[in-house]
């Protein structure tokens, strides 16, 4: 598969021998569409600012992209933070190519052309879905079933919001309702999500698509009082343990553990994460800023990365990129590569009952005792939940510092 990917990129990035002119992206707003299952399109909007910069939009999110390279009549658009990239031929301001995630051997065809509409508006919405929705994904499968909370805001036909699960959220979703059909999508280089559903004023029945490799049904009912289980009760220490221990390499191949001097007599936040994980990105941005402002109080952070990259060298390439783009100054250790398997992750931290989610945060007091374990992360797309988390996180760490 790897050789096929290399050949694909070579074919797209190489034009005919007689072509010498280098074609560039033209300024303007484009509608891109990934071609997925059931002959459906997964759309997103981007704006070309100049030949070296474009912005991808998902509801309130704006992703600035600067890694754009050209060869003859082709372009490669490397998304920030994540490994995913777009590679395409430029044809009279229309792009035809692929979205590629090499480590997972995933390739999705896509096209793009100038347009400002994410989804076509063919008819007016007959319902308003603003509010909270009690949701079940894969409701008929005991193996795959999981619960979620839909949080949506609708203005006219336009809908924004997200689905929260027990392990995080699906980030910034944007779309509309045509008559009684809900359509939502997001694209950021890691997530490529499409949600479609038939709605009433109190029910939803639809499907969730992730790229062209995953499809599952979901049902939902309006329930403004619905709450998910407490994120601080899902992961915990096994009986007989009061702390955690580990020893993993940093980017300099130095083994780092909690017994090192830098963590001695300090409140320590251990972040279980992966460079491929969008919720981890949201969390890393917040933790990076928090650490810079508060490390002088006697607070330390350390990240344990569980990477899908196939080799150790490739894993550190992705981690170094994340570190640079989010200004992380605390150590990121490579706990695992070649898989994000959670059972294998739990084996690296056997004192935990399980690793349920990327990310998971473990907070230790100055004596090294685990005081709190938080599963998942409610990112900026969740609005007040994100704000509440940041306030509670800061308050709790200050309590530990002052003990």
N, C-alpha and C positions, 0 to 999 in steps of 0.2 A: 504493500500500500504506500509506503514511504517513497519508493521509486516512482509510483504513479503520480503522487503529489508533486514531486520535483519536475516530472515531465509536463504535468498540467501547467505549472507556473511558467516553465520555459516556453511552452506553446503560446500562452496568453501574452507573455511579456516580450515575445519576439515577433516582429512584423516581417513582411516580405523583404527580400534583399534590396529591392529597388527603393524602399521607403527610407528616406533619410530625415525627414522632418519630424521633430518631437512634438506630439500633440499634448496639450494641457487641458485640464478641466476648466470650463468656462464658469464665470461667476453666476450665481443664481441659486434658487431653491429647487431641490430635486426630491422626487418621490422614488425611493428604492423599494423593491419588492423581492423577497426571498420566495422561491418556488418550493412549496412544501407538500405534505400529503393531501389527498382528497381534492387535488387540483386547486388548492387554495393558495393565496398570496399572504405573506407576512410583511406588511408594509412598515416603513419608517421614513422620516423626513430628515434631510440634511441640507445645509446651506454652504456653498462654496464661497468663502470669503476672498481668497485669492488662490493661485495655483499651489501654494504650500500650506494652506490652512482651510479646514472645513469644520462645521459644527453639526453634531447629531442631536436631535431634539426628541425627548420623551417627557411629555407633560412639563413639569417645572424643571426638569433636568436638561442641562446643556453640556454636551461632551465636546471639548475642544480637541481636534485631531491635527497634529503637526507632522507626523511621520508619513509623508506622501512622496512616493518616488515614481519616476516615469522612465519608460523605455520605448522609443518609437511611438506607436499609437496605443500604448497600454499604460495602465496606472496600477500601483499597489498602494492600498490605504491600510496602514497598520493602526488598529485601534489602540488607544492608550490603556495602560495597566494590564490588559489581558492579551493572550497570545493570538486571538482571532484577528483575521485580516480579510479585506476585500481585494480581489485582483480581477481586472477587467480590461477589455478593449474599449476604446473611446470611439464611438461611431456617431458623428454629427450630433454631439451633445447627448447621446444616449450611451449608457454603459451596459455591457453584456459580459458577465463573468461569473465568479464563484465567491462564496464566503467560506473560508477555510479555517479549521481548527486542527492543526497537524497532530498534536499529541493524542487526540481521540480519533484520528483518521476520518474526520467528518468534512464533507464537501456539500454545499448547498448552492444550486444555481440562483443567480439574481440578475435583475435588470434595474436600471434607474434612468429616469428622464425628468425634464423640468416640469414640476407640478407642485402645488402647495397643499393638496388634499391627501391626508393619510388614508382615509376611507371615503369612498364615494357617498354623497348624500343624495339618495334617490327618492326618499320620502321622509316625512317628519316623524319624530318619535311620538308614540302614543302613550308612553309611560315615562315616569321619572324615577330613577333607581337610587337617588341620593340616600345614604344611610349605611347601616351595618348589616351584613348578610352572613348568616350561619351557613357554612359551606362544607360539603363533603366531596373530596376528589376520589375517583374510582370507587363509588359507593357499593358496587356489587362484587368487589374483590377483597376478601379478608386480608390477602397478602399485601395489596397495594393501597388499600384505603387509608386516607388521612384527613384530618379536619383542618379547616381554615376559617378565617374571618375576612370577608370582603368589606372594604371601606371605600365608598364611592361618593363622588360629587358630580352632579350633572347641571349644566347650564345650557338650556336649549337642547340641541341634539348631542352636544359634546360631553363626553364622560372622561373623568380622570380618577385615579385612585390606585389601589393595590389589593392583593390578597396577602394577609398575614397567615403564617402557619406556626406550629409550635417551635420551628427551628429558624425562622426569619421571615422575610417578606419577598414578594416578587417585584419589588422596586417600582419604578415609575411607569404605570400603564396609562395609555391614552387611546381614545377612540370615539365612537359615537353609537347611537341607536338609530337604525333605519326601521321605521315602523315599529316592530316588536323584536328586532334582531340586534343584540349587543355585539360589538366588535371592539376588542382592545388589543394593543400590541406594544412591544418594547424591544429595543435592540441596543446593545452596548458593547459588543465584541465578545461577551461571554453568554449573556442571556440573548436568546432570539425566541420570544414568546408570542403566541397568538391565542386569544380567548374568544370564542364565539358562543352565543347562547340565545335561546328564545326566552323572552322575559314577559312577565306580567308586573303588576305593581307590587307583588309580594313573592314571586318565585322566579327562579332561573333554572334552565336545563340546557347544558351545552357541553363543549369539548375544549380541552386545553392542549395546544400543540407546542412542543419544544423543538425548534428546527424542523428537520424532516425525519427525525429518528424516534420521536415520542408523541403519543396521542393518548389521552385518557378523558373519560367523561367526568362531569361534575354536576352537582345539584346544589341549589342554595335557596334559602328562604329569608325574607326580611325579618330581622330580629335585632332591634337597636339596643337591647340589653345584653346581647350575647358576648361572652368573654372566653378567651382561650385559657387553658391551664396555666398556672403560674410558672414562668420561665425559670424560676429559682428552685423549683421542686423536681425538675425532670432528671437532672444529673446530680449525683451525690457520691460521697466517699463510701466505700464498702465498710462494713462493721470492722472495727479494730484499727482504722486509720484516722489520723488527724491531719496529715499533710500529704503532699505528693513529692515524687523525686524523679529525676530524669538526667540524662547526659547525652547531648546531641551536638553535632558540629555546627559552627558558624561558617560564614563565607571564607574565612581564613583557615578553615579546617581545624580550628581550635575547639576542643570539647568544652561545653559550657553546662554548668549545673547550678541548682539553687544553693549549693554549699559554697559557691564562689563569693569572694569578698564583696563584690558589687551589690549583692542582695542581702548582706548581713545587716540585721537590725533595721531593715527597711520594709515598708509596705510594698508588696510585689503583686503585679497583675500578670498572669500567665494567659496568653492569647493562643487558643488552638484555632488554626486557620489554614488557608491555602491561597496562593496567588491567583488561582483560577476562579475564586468564589466572589461573586459580586457583593453579597452581604458582608464578607470579610473585608472587602475594599472600603465599604462605607464605615465599618468599624475601625479599620486601620487609619483612615483619614482623621476620625475623631480622636483615637488614641494617640496618634502622632502629635496632633496639636495639643492635646491635654498633657502629654508627657513633657513637651517643650516648656509649657507654662508652669508645671508643678513639680518637676524632678528635684528642684532645690529643697522641697519640703521633706525629702526622704522617701520618695516614691520611685519604684523601678518597674519597668515593663520588660517582658521577654515573650517573643512569639515562637510557637512551635508549628512549623509548616509541614503539611501533609500534601505532597505534590503529585499531580498526575503525569508530569513530565517523565519520559522513559529513562533518562539517565540523570546521575547526580549533577553533572556539569550543566545540563539543560535546565534542571530544576533551579540551580543557583542563578542562571541567566534570568529566569522569570522573576525570582525573588529580588535580585539586584535591581531589576527594572521597576518593580513595585516600590522598593525602598527609595529609589531616586525620585520617582514621580509623586510619591506621597510624603517625602521628606521625613521618613522614619529614621530616628536616631537610636532607637533601642535595638538590641540584638534580635535577629531572626535566625532561628536554628532549623536545620533540615531534619525533621523527625522521620520522614518517609518519602520515598519517591517511587514512581511507577504505578501508583494507585492511590485513590482517596478512600479506599475501603475502610469503613468505620470499625469493623471487627478487628482488623489489623491495627488500627489506630488505638483501640482500647487495650490491645496487647502491649503497646508501648507505654501505656499508663494504666497498669493493672489495678491500681487502687481505686479507679473509678468504676461505677456500676456499668457504664457504657459511654461511648462517645456518640451522642445522638445527632449532633449538629456541627457543621462548620458555619459560623464560628461558635466557640464556647469559651467563656471567660472564667478563670479561677482566680479568686482574690485571697491572698495570704496576709496575715498580720505581721508585725515586726518580729514575732517569735517563730514565724514559719508555719503557723497553724492556718489551715483553710477555714475561711470565715464565710465565703459565699461562692456559689457556682451558678453562673447565668448561662442558660442554653439559648443559642441563637442571637440575633441582633435585629432590633426594629430600627431600620434606617430612616433617612430624611423623608422618604415617600410616605411614611406612616404619620407624619405631622406631629400631633400632640404627644403620641407615644414616644417618638424619638426625643422630643424636648423633655418629657418627664424622665426618660431614662438618663439623659445627661445630667439632669439636676440631682437625681437620686444617686448616681454613680459618684459625682463630685462630693456630695454630702457624706456618703458612706466612707470614702477614702479619707476625708478629713477627720472623721471620727476615729478611724484606725491610726492615723498619724498622731492624733492627740492622746492616745491611750498611754 
